[in-house]
Amino acid sequence: MQPKNVGTSMKAEVDPVDLHLPTPSVYLDQWVWIRLAQAANGTPREESDRDILAAVRDASAAGVAFPLSTTHYIETSKIADPRQRADLAQIMAPISHCRTLRSSDVLLRHQMLNAMHLSFGRPAFRPRPPQVLGIGAIWAFTGERAPLSLYGPAGKVDAASIPGMQTWLRKANQFAEFQLLAGPKDEEIDDLRRHGYRPETTHEAFRSRLEWEEIYVGLLADDPVSRHELRVRVQAREILHEHFELLQEQLAEYRIDLHREIGHDPTRPRSGRPRMSAFADQMPSVRIAVDLKTQLFRNHTKAWTVNALHDIDALSMAVPYCHVVVPDREMADLLSRSRAGQRHGTRILSRLRDLPDGLAALRSQVRSADDDVSGSDWVGPNEGFCTDDEELRATVPIHPPAA
């Protein structure tokens, strides 16, 4: 699919950039995974949820990707009951195979470089897109893959040289990712804290970001502005608060004088705003976040929440890269108003019952496994996903290497 470029640009024509994954992909918001888990446990919210779960499982088995994001890990970690987290992970891990969208830092860097190329002519060539779909929590949070490996007295061991070891190591990696998703049990917390486990750090960072948005709500109450002016200001706040360090790094690397490139004239207030705004809109994830936040600021009766920030973070990445996105009803409405789905050629579903039809269309687009480099060594053909330690122990090779 080729997305339609409807944004303002500093060039008369700009070739649209399709960021969709090569693998047909569906992003499910956290509430959808919870509904699927309830259906799997015999307590569906609606009877149709059973059929939806079956359709999702069949699509996953056929090769459709259901990637997770950092938001899934964070929101799952906020569930206090370890049993509930485990039940949820028991559904998420086998369907998603713990495949994840790459760290937003990596993806935003590529988007920013592409915007600089289109807007300023540097870098001189369109930057090569990074691999987006990968494996596991570390890929989602840092952009790197760090699978478990086998080591002996002499160092790293080639698992392929030991009969049955590759299968066992693959299942060990699957089980480790399942445990990262499910989180620790209550009795494991104290020991983990002694080794640096601090989940509250992430929650504190989001509370700080929430305060940043709440401050602006108060400012707008004292100084209301037009819709156009509000969006420009939200754009500026987004760049300065969320991406300023990355922008500074890229400008320095390519020796770009931003004031000169955007036509800033100190004697003419706001002279550089049109070109700067157009540059920001060349970054798809930034544009989606700005549009969603602008609409939230316009609704004076709607209180900002941490969940809203989670949703914006997730959807600003999911919509450009995934083929189908299932957000909650409010975010689906906001995305529809901003035409984000149409702009990127991404189908936004506001009703869960529409998902099976969307999956049927995607299944027909699944190509050879050779086109997907994210999971060829992750889940074997016709193999389930290991979420049980007894299954893991049962597959230990009879003659493992000496410790």
C-alpha positions in Angstrom: 0.0 0.0 0.0 1.2 3.5 -0.8 0.1 6.2 1.7 -1.3 9.4 0.4 0.9 12.4 1.3 -1.6 15.2 2.3 0.8 17.1 4.5 2.3 20.6 3.8 5.7 20.4 2.3 8.5 22.8 1.2 8.6 21.0 -2.2 5.9 21.1 -4.8 5.7 17.3 -4.8 7.1 14.8 -2.3 7.1 11.1 -3.0 5.1 9.4 -0.3 7.0 7.1 2.0 5.4 3.8 2.9 6.5 2.7 6.4 4.3 -0.3 6.6 5.9 -3.5 7.7 6.6 -6.1 4.9 4.6 -8.6 7.0 0.8 -8.0 7.2 0.4 -6.7 10.7 -2.3 -5.8 13.2 -1.8 -3.6 16.3 -4.2 -4.5 19.1 -4.7 -2.0 21.9 -4.3 -3.4 25.4 -8.1 -3.5 26.0 -8.4 -5.9 23.0 -5.8 -8.3 24.5 -7.7 -8.2 27.8 -10.9 -9.1 26.0 -9.2 -12.0 24.2 -7.8 -13.3 27.5 -11.2 -13.2 29.1 -12.6 -15.1 26.2 -9.8 -17.7 26.5 -10.5 -18.1 30.2 -14.2 -18.8 29.5 -15.6 -15.4 30.6 -16.0 -13.5 27.3 -17.3 -9.9 27.6 -19.4 -10.7 24.6 -20.2 -14.1 23.0 -18.6 -12.9 19.7 -15.3 -12.5 21.5 -14.8 -16.3 21.2 -15.0 -16.1 17.4 -12.7 -13.1 17.4 -10.1 -15.0 19.5 -10.3 -17.9 17.1 -9.9 -15.6 14.1 -6.9 -13.9 15.7 -5.2 -17.2 16.5 -5.8 -18.5 13.0 -4.4 -15.3 11.5 -1.3 -15.5 13.7 -0.7 -19.2 12.7 -1.1 -18.1 9.0 1.7 -15.5 9.3 0.0 -12.3 10.2 2.0 -10.3 12.8 0.5 -9.0 16.0 3.4 -6.9 17.3 3.6 -5.6 20.8 5.0 -2.2 21.8 6.5 -0.7 25.0 3.0 0.4 25.9 1.9 -3.2 26.2 4.7 -4.1 28.6 4.2 -0.9 30.7 0.4 -1.3 31.0 0.7 -5.0 31.7 3.2 -4.3 34.5 0.7 -2.0 36.1 -1.7 -4.9 36.8 -1.2 -5.6 40.5 -2.3 -9.3 40.5 0.5 -11.6 39.2 -2.1 -14.2 38.2 -4.0 -11.7 36.0 -0.7 -10.6 34.3 0.2 -14.3 33.7 -3.3 -15.0 32.2 -2.9 -12.0 29.9 0.6 -13.0 28.9 -0.6 -16.5 28.2 -2.7 -15.0 25.3 -0.4 -12.2 24.2 2.8 -14.2 23.9 1.6 -17.2 21.7 -0.3 -14.9 19.4 2.3 -12.1 19.1 5.2 -14.6 19.4 6.6 -11.7 21.5 7.4 -9.8 18.3 7.7 -6.1 18.9 7.8 -2.8 17.2 11.3 -1.3 17.4 12.2 1.3 20.0 10.6 4.7 19.1 14.1 6.3 19.4 15.3 4.3 16.4 12.1 4.8 14.4 11.9 8.5 15.1 15.5 9.0 14.1 14.8 7.5 10.7 11.6 9.6 10.4 13.6 12.8 11.3 16.4 12.0 8.9 13.8 11.5 6.1 12.1 14.8 7.0 15.5 16.6 6.9 16.2 15.0 3.5 12.9 16.1 2.1 12.9 19.6 3.8 16.6 20.6 3.8 18.3 18.3 1.3 20.5 16.8 3.9 21.2 14.0 4.2 21.6 14.1 0.4 20.1 10.6 -0.1 16.9 9.3 1.5 18.0 7.4 4.6 17.7 3.6 4.6 14.7 2.5 6.7 15.6 0.4 9.8 14.2 -3.1 10.5 11.0 -2.4 12.4 9.7 -5.7 13.5 11.9 -7.7 15.9 11.8 -9.9 18.9 11.2 -9.2 22.6 11.1 -6.5 25.2 14.7 -5.3 24.7 14.0 -4.7 21.0 11.0 -2.6 22.0 12.7 -0.5 24.6 16.2 -0.2 23.2 16.0 -1.2 19.6 18.5 -4.1 20.0 18.0 -7.8 20.1 19.7 -9.7 23.0 18.7 -13.3 22.8 19.8 -15.9 25.4 22.9 -17.8 24.3 24.6 -20.9 25.4 28.0 -20.7 27.1 30.4 -23.4 28.3 33.9 -23.2 30.0 35.5 -22.2 26.7 33.0 -19.5 25.9 29.9 -19.3 23.7 28.7 -22.7 22.4 27.3 -23.3 18.9 23.9 -24.7 19.8 23.6 -26.3 16.3 26.6 -28.6 17.2 24.6 -30.3 19.9 21.5 -32.5 18.9 18.3 -30.9 20.2 20.0 -27.9 21.7 18.7 -25.4 19.1 15.2 -26.4 19.8 15.7 -26.1 23.6 17.4 -22.8 23.3 14.7 -21.4 21.1 12.1 -22.5 23.7 14.2 -21.0 26.5 14.1 -17.7 24.7 10.4 -17.9 24.2 9.8 -18.7 27.9 12.1 -15.8 29.0 10.2 -13.4 26.9 6.9 -14.7 28.2 8.2 -14.1 31.8 9.3 -10.6 30.9 5.8 -9.9 29.6 4.0 -11.5 32.6 6.3 -9.8 35.1 7.5 -11.1 38.5 5.6 -12.9 41.1 5.1 -11.2 44.5 7.7 -13.4 46.2 10.3 -12.5 43.6 10.1 -8.7 44.0 12.5 -8.3 47.0 15.3 -10.2 45.3 14.8 -8.3 42.0 15.0 -5.0 43.8 18.3 -6.0 45.2 19.5 -6.3 41.6 18.1 -2.9 40.5 14.4 -3.6 39.7 12.7 -0.2 39.8 9.4 -0.3 37.9 8.3 3.0 39.5 10.9 4.9 37.5 8.9 4.4 34.4 5.7 5.4 36.1 7.3 8.6 37.5 8.5 9.5 34.0 5.0 9.3 32.7 3.6 11.3 35.7 6.2 14.1 34.8 5.0 14.0 31.2 1.4 14.2 32.4 2.2 17.3 34.4 3.7 18.9 31.3 0.4 18.5 29.5 -1.7 19.6 32.5 0.3 22.8 32.8 -0.7 23.7 29.3 -4.3 23.1 30.0 -4.1 25.8 32.6 -2.3 28.1 30.2 -4.9 27.6 27.6 -7.7 28.4 30.0 -6.1 31.8 30.7 -5.1 32.4 27.0 -7.4 30.6 24.5 -6.1 30.5 21.0 -7.5 29.6 17.5 -7.4 26.0 16.3 -4.6 26.7 13.9 -2.5 28.5 16.5 -3.1 25.7 19.0 -1.8 23.1 16.6 1.4 25.1 15.9 2.0 25.5 19.6 1.4 21.9 20.3 3.8 21.1 17.5 6.5 23.2 19.1 5.9 21.7 22.5 6.1 18.2 21.1 9.5 18.9 19.4 10.9 20.7 22.3 9.8 18.4 25.1 9.8 15.0 23.4 12.4 15.1 20.6 14.7 18.1 21.1 17.8 16.1 22.0 17.4 14.0 18.9 16.8 17.1 16.7 20.0 18.7 18.1 22.0 15.6 17.4 20.9 15.3 13.8 21.3 19.0 13.0 24.8 18.9 14.4 25.7 15.7 12.5 24.6 17.1 9.1 25.7 20.7 9.9 22.3 22.2 9.3 21.5 25.7 10.4 17.9 25.3 11.3 17.2 29.1 11.4 18.5 29.5 7.9 16.7 26.5 6.5 13.3 27.5 7.9 13.8 31.1 6.8 13.8 32.6 10.3 14.1 36.4 10.2 14.6 38.1 13.7 13.0 41.2 12.4 9.8 39.4 11.2 8.1 37.5 14.1 6.9 34.0 13.2 8.7 34.1 9.8 10.1 30.6 10.2 6.9 29.0 11.5 5.4 27.7 8.2 8.6 25.9 7.1 9.2 24.5 10.6 5.7 23.3 10.9 6.0 21.6 7.5 9.2 19.9 8.6 7.5 18.6 11.7 4.6 17.2 9.7 7.1 15.2 7.5 7.6 12.9 10.6 4.5 10.7 10.6 4.6 9.7 14.2 5.1 13.3 15.4 2.3 14.5 13.2 -0.1 11.8 14.6 0.9 12.7 18.2 0.4 16.4 17.5 -3.0 15.9 16.0 -4.2 13.7 18.9 -2.9 16.1 21.5 -4.3 19.1 19.8 -7.8 17.5 19.8 -7.5 16.6 23.4 -6.5 20.2 24.3 -9.5 21.5 22.4 -11.8 19.4 24.6 -11.8 21.5 27.8 -14.0 19.0 29.7 -11.7 16.1 29.1 -9.0 15.5 31.8 -5.6 14.3 30.7 -4.5 10.9 32.0 -1.4 8.7 31.9 -3.5 6.2 29.8 -4.0 8.9 27.2 -0.2 9.4 26.9 0.2 5.6 26.6 -2.3 5.6 23.8 -0.7 8.4 21.9 2.7 6.9 22.2 1.5 3.6 20.9 -0.8 4.8 18.1 1.7 7.3 16.8 4.0 4.4 16.0 1.4 1.7 15.2 -0.6 3.7 12.6 2.4 4.4 10.2 3.8 0.9 10.5 0.9 -1.6 10.9 -1.8 -2.4 8.3 -4.7 -2.6 10.8 -4.9 -0.8 14.1 -7.6 -1.4 16.8 -7.5 1.4 19.3 -10.2 2.2 21.9 -13.3 4.1 20.8 -12.1 7.5 21.8 -8.8 7.3 20.1 -10.4 5.7 17.0 -12.6 8.8 16.8 -9.7 11.2 17.2 -7.7 9.3 14.5 -10.6 9.5 12.2 -10.9 13.3 12.6 -7.2 13.7 11.8 -7.5 11.4 8.8 -4.4 9.6 10.0 -5.6 6.2 8.7 -6.4 7.6 5.2 -3.1 9.4 5.1 -1.1 6.2 5.7 -3.3 3.7 4.1 -3.9 2.0 7.5 -7.3 0.6 8.4 -8.4 1.9 11.8 -11.1 -0.3 13.4 -13.5 1.3 15.9 -15.4 -1.9 16.5 -13.8 -5.2 17.6 -16.4 -7.3 15.8 -15.0 -5.9 12.5 -11.6 -7.5 13.2 -12.2 -11.0 11.6 -13.0 -9.4 8.3 -9.9 -7.3 8.4 -7.8 -10.4 9.3 -9.2 -12.4 6.4 -8.0 -9.7 4.0 -4.5 -9.7 5.6 -4.2 -13.5 5.5 -4.4 -13.4 1.7 -1.4 -11.0 1.7 1.0 -13.2 3.7 3.9 -14.1 1.5 6.8 -16.4 1.9 8.5 -16.6 5.3 11.7 -15.5 3.5 10.2 -12.0 3.3 10.1 -11.8 7.1 13.5 -11.6 8.8 12.2 -11.0 12.3 11.3 -14.5 13.4 13.0 -17.1 11.3 15.0 -18.4 14.3 12.3 -17.7 16.8 9.4 -20.1 16.4 9.9 -23.3 14.5 7.4 -24.6 11.9 4.2 -25.9 13.4 5.6 -25.2 16.8 3.7 -23.7 19.8 5.1 -20.9 21.9 6.7 -22.0 25.2 5.0 -20.4 28.2 5.4 -23.3 30.6 8.6 -24.2 32.6 7.6 -27.9 32.6 7.5 -27.9 28.8 10.9 -26.2 28.8 12.4 -28.8 31.1 10.9 -31.6 29.0 12.8 -30.4 25.9 16.3 -30.3 27.6 18.7 -32.4 25.4 19.6 -35.7 27.0 23.3 -34.9 26.9 23.8 -31.2 27.5 27.3 -29.8 27.5 29.2 -30.0 30.8 29.0 -26.8 32.9 
